[in-house]
Amino acid sequence: MSEDAFNMSIRKFLKEVGVTSQRKIEETVRKGQIGGEKKKKLNVRMTLTVEGTGLNHVVDGEIELP
């Protein structure tokens, strides 16, 4: 596999992750499934693992709510 094909494959996967993750977060907020009192931010965490490797990459962040 060429370096360009590898790069495009990664980008395609990450685009799918980004789009589907955004939809899930929006859906959760719209349904009011954030629990408790009126929150101004969501604490979020994304974990990336790759089968057959020791990769376990965690990204923590905050999303401001409308």
N, C-alpha and C positions, 0 to 999 in steps of 0.2 A: 504494500500500500504506500502510495506517495505521501509526502508530508502535507501537501495541499488537501488530499482526500481525507487524511486523518484530521486535519484542522476543521474541515467542513463538517465531518461527522460529529465532532465534539460540539461545534456551534449549533448544529441541528438539535442535538440532545438538550443543550442548555436552553435553547429557545423554547422547546417543548416544556421543560421544567418551569421556566419563567412564566409562560402564558398560563399553564394549568395551575400553577401555584397562586398567581394573581387572582384567577377566577375563584379558587377555593377560599381564599382570604376574603374577597368581596362577598361571596355567598354567605360565609359565616357571619360577617358583620351585618349584612342585610337581615338575616334571620334573627339577629339579636342574641347569638349564641356566645357572646363574649363574657357573660356572667357578671353577677354582682353589680356594684354601683356603676354610675356613668364614668366610663374610662376615657382618657384623652389619648392614650397610646396603647398599642399592643406590643408585648414582648414576644418576639418571634425567634425561632431557631430552625436552621436548615442543616441537615446532616447528609453528607455525601459519603457513601461507601462503595467500594468496588469489589465484587465477588472475587475470591481467590487472591486478594492482596491484603495488606495491612492498612490500606487507606481508610481513614476515618476522619474526615474534615468537617468541622462544625463552624457555622457562621451564626453569631447571635446579632440581633438588631432590634430596632423599634420602628413601628409604623404608627404615624400620627393618624388619629381618627377624625372624621369630619365633625 
